[in-house]
Amino acid sequence: MQSIDISTTYLTVKRQIAAAEATYARAPGSVQLLAVSKKQPLEKIHALAKLGQRDFGESYVQEALLKINALSDLAITWHFIGPIQSNKTKAIAQHFHWVHSVHRLAIAQRLSRQRSPELPPLNICLQANISAEASKSGFPPEQILSAAKNIHTLPNLTLRGLMVIPAAVTDINAQRQQFRQAKTLYQALQNTCPGIDTLSMGMSADMQAAIAEHSNWIRLGTALFGPRE
């Protein structure tokens, strides 16, 4: 019964993304779904992967490592999306394909040093704190371009773009205004460094606004999996 529920929510979310792409004149398939699987059981992740979902986001390293090992037979791309502690960078560098939440130059340098040259480069996004909230990690927006210039040259990493978690607001126009700031910063980043192609923003409560402002990675958890156990 669980897989039937997952199938229903997965198809619903995929339809919602496709409808938003059409509403806001986005190219079909231009918005990717990142399933936020933190605190979700293996069975639900397995069921969603069997339905065709390939990208999963985790925020807690030890929990994620157990899942990565247990589901190693599946073709899953693992994204780290949580706050990064210095003592966790080695595990992140060794076991993930993407990191969305690089918030300091020193963290990027550690990831670069600790990523094996035998692995493909680790895809990273710089987290920008566009709402200047003390409770959130991220580069101040005015520091993003200078940080990108330093990080772009590090070995074993590929700088792909920008990730933001804006202040929580319910009005879609207010949501779009915040995301518009992120889009402007993203475009400046594209003009600064080659290969920038990723704007990671938007969750369940602000997905429509994020797609309207050209997000291409939507991070959804409860909408897919249901409440965390």
Stockholm file with secondary structure:
# STOCKHOLM 1.0

chainA/1-229         MQSIDISTTYLTVKRQIAAAEATYARAPGSVQLLAVSKKQPLEKIHALAKLGQRDFGESYVQEALLKINALSDLAITWHFIGPIQSNKTKAIAQHFHWVHSVHRLAIAQRLSRQRSPELPPLNICLQANISAEASKSGFPPEQILSAAKNIHTLPNLTLRGLMVIPAAVTDINAQRQQFRQAKTLYQALQNTCPGIDTLSMGMSADMQAAIAEHSNWIRLGTALFGPRE
#=GR chainA/1-229 SS CHHHHHHHHHHHHHHHHHHHHHHTTCCTTCSEEEEECTTCCHHHHHHHHHTTCCEEEESCHHHHHHHHHHTTTSCCEEEECSCCCGGGHHHHHHHCSEEEEECSHHHHHHHHHHSCTTSCCEEEEEEECTTCCTTSCCBCGGGHHHHHHHHTTCTTEEEEEEEECCCCCCCHHHHHHHHHHHHHHHHHHHHHSTTCCEEECCCTTTHHHHHHTTCSEEEESHHHHCSCC
#=GC SS_cons         CHHHHHHHHHHHHHHHHHHHHHHTTCCTTCSEEEEECTTCCHHHHHHHHHTTCCEEEESCHHHHHHHHHHTTTSCCEEEECSCCCGGGHHHHHHHCSEEEEECSHHHHHHHHHHSCTTSCCEEEEEEECTTCCTTSCCBCGGGHHHHHHHHTTCTTEEEEEEEECCCCCCCHHHHHHHHHHHHHHHHHHHHHSTTCCEEECCCTTTHHHHHHTTCSEEEESHHHHCSCC
//
